Amino acid sequence: MAQKFLISILLILAASCGPRKTGEGITLAVAANMQYAMEEIAGAFTEQTGIPCELVVSSSGKLTAQIREGAPFDVFISADLKYPRDLEASGLATLPPEVYAYGKLVLWTLEEGLEPSLEVLTSDAVRHIALANPKTAPYGQAAMETLERTGLLEPVRNKLVYGESISQTNQFITSRAAEIGFTALAVVRSPEMRDQGAWIAIDPGLYQPIAQGIVLVRHPDRDPQRALAFYTFVFSTEAKAILKRYGYTVNE
């Protein structure tokens, strides 16, 4: 990792020399659970380097499909390792993916008088339970694993409503279209959401660890240097501090 930081420093210094052309930013494909934390990390990176970042936020599965179709993303910040590994196996990544954080699942409600718990999911007070599509969103898969391992899946199956990503799932919860739902700890810890509703952390033993991977996307016609600088910055002490503040676990 020390070598990566050295590469980053050299790239940043090189990027800061001479006039900057327009259109020299990078485009980040960001899993929806990472939206708030990544906005802060990208802002810190831009402040230090002058390299602007554009974030495209969606589910990891949808972003992977867009990369396969040639979307001009420079870095893919996924909610799991599966999708980055798939891209590497397809020759669409320039480096093997690495884990940048481990995510945590929570159960969240904005309904007054409704105490979040797994037990309450079967009550008449809950008619709709929001979760991200488990086919394309790793946090949705973690929610399904939780329901299966607790024996709740069949009793609540007809209550489940699926968002195409954590972002849409959050909209179901905040709009009260669903009385309760599964989301990422990073969401309820974000400045935008931290004072809204009530939540509980789900026992991590009920779902597979959410190891989140990052990968550089291969584009023959795009300069990879700025993307590599950002990739390296995600593993910096500053970026790790931001991730921990949002509730992620990181490798020290």
N, C-alpha and C positions, 0 to 999 in steps of 0.2 A: 504493500500500500504506500510505503514511503516513496517508491519510484513513481507512483501515480501522482503524488503531490508535487514532486519535482517537475514532472511533465506539465502539470497544471500551471505551476508558477511560470515556467518558460513560455507556455502558450499565452498566458494572460499578459505577460510583459510584451510578447510579440504583438498581441492584438492591440495593445495600447500605443504602439509606435506608429506614427504616420497618420494621415487623414483617414477617417472612417467613412466607408461608403454606405449608402442607404441599402437596406435589404440584407445586412450582414448579421441579423439576429438568428436565433435558433427556434425551432418549433418543438414543443414538448408534448408527447402523447401521455396524458396523465390519468391513471385510474381514479374513479370518482371519489374514493375514500381519501385520496391524497390531495384533493383540490385545495383545501385551506392551508395545509402545511406547505404544499409545493408553491403556492402563491408567495408565501413568506420566504421560502428558500430561493426561489427565482428572483425575488426582489433583492435579496441580499447579494446574490451572484451578480446581478446587473449593476448594483451600486458599486461593487468592487472592481468589476471588469469593463463596464460600459457596454456589455453585450446584451441587447434586449432579448427577452424570452416571450414567446407566445404560447399559451397553454390551450390545448384541446382536451377537454374532459369528457370521458365516457366510461363505459365498462371495459374491463381488460379484454374481453372477448371481441367486442366491437372494434376496439382500437387495433387489435391484432388483424382482424379482417381488413381494416382500412390499410394497414401497412402492407398486407399481401397484395392489395389492389394498387399499390404504388403511391399512397398518401405521402406527402413530403415532410414526414416527421424525422427529426434528428435523434431524439432520445425517447425511449419508451419506458415510462415509470409504471410498472404493473402492480397489481394487487396480489400477485402470486409469482411462482417461478415457472409454472407450466407454460404459459404463453410465451415468455421470453425464450425458454428452451426450444419451443416449437419454431420460433423465428430463427434461432441459431441453427437448428437442424435443417432448415430450409435455405440456409445461406443468406439470410436477410439481416444478420447481425455481424458486426465487425469484431466483437469480443464476446467471450462467454458471459452469460448473465451473472450478476452477483446480487446477493441479498443485501439490501440497504436498510431494512427494517422488518420488524415482526408486528403485525396488527392484532387488535383485540376487538372482539364482538360485544355489543351491548344491546339491551332491550330498552326502548325509549318510548315514552308517551307524553303527550301534551294535554291529555284529558284530566281536568280537575277531579280530584277524589279517586283517581285510578292509580293504585300502587303497582308499579311494574314488578312482575314476577312471572316465572314460567307457569306457575299454577293458575294465575289469573287468565291465561290464554283460553282456557276451556269454559270460562264463566260467560253468563249471558251479557255481561257488561262489555264484552269484546266481540264485535261482529266482524271486524276486518283486521288482519295482521299483515303488515307490510314487510316485504323482504325483497332483496334484489334477485333478479333472475339467476337461479343457480347454474344455469347452462353457460352463462357468459360472465358472471360476477362472482369472484371467489368468496366475498362476504355472504352472498346468497347461498353458496354451497355450504359455508360454515353454519349458517342458520338452519339449513335443512338437516345437516348432521346433528345439530343440537336437538332438533325436534325428533329425529329418528332415535337417538340414543336415550332420550327421556321418555319414549313411548307416547309422545304427544302428536306425532305427525298425523296419524289417522283421525284422532278426535278433532283436530283443528284444520284438516286439509281443506274443507269447504270455506274456511275463513281467510285463506291465504290470498293476498293480492301481490302481484309481482311488478316491481319497477325494473326498467331495462338497465338501471345502474343504481348505485347507492344514492346518487343525486335525486333521481326520480322517487326512490323509496323515501327519502327525507321529505320530499314534497307531499307525499301521501300522509306522512305523519304530521308535518307542520300545518297542513291544510285541514287536518282532522278527517280526511277521507278514510283513514284507518285510525282506529283508537290507539293502536300500539304497533311497534315494528322493530325489526332488527337493523342495526346500523353499526358504523365503526365508532370506536371510542374517540377517534380523532375528530369526528363530526361534533359530538356533544361537548368536546373540549375547545372547539373553535370559538373565537370571539363573537362570531355571528350567532351561535347557538348555545353557548355555555349557561345562560340564565333561563333557558326555556325548558319547561317540563321537568320530568323526573326520569331517571334511568338507573339500571343496574348492570354491572359487568357480568357477562356469562362465564361460567366456569370454563377455563381454557381446556380442561380435560374432556369437554363434551364435543370438541371439534378439532380437526387437524390444525397444527400450527400454521398460521397465515404468514408464511415467509414471502416477503414481497421483493421482487427482483427488478433490476434496472438493466437495460441493454442499449447499446448504440446501434442505431438502424443504419444498414448499409445503403448508401446512395452514391453511385459512381459520379454523378454530376454535382455533388454538394461537398463543400469543404468540411472535413470532419474535425478540424482542430478546435473550433469553438464548442462543438458538441462534446468533445473529449474533455475540455476544460470544465464544462458543466457537470459531466459524469463524475469527474474527480471531486468537484466541489461538494457533491452530495455526500461524500464520505468524510468531509472535513469536520473538525470539531464544532464549528459554528452551525453547520447543517444538522449534525447529530443532536445538538442542544435544542434546536427547533423541533426535530422529530420527537424527542423525549418529552418536550413540553406538550405536545399533542397526544401523548399517551402511547407512542410506539416504543418498542424495545429495540435497541441497536447493539451491534457488536462493538465493544470498546477496543 
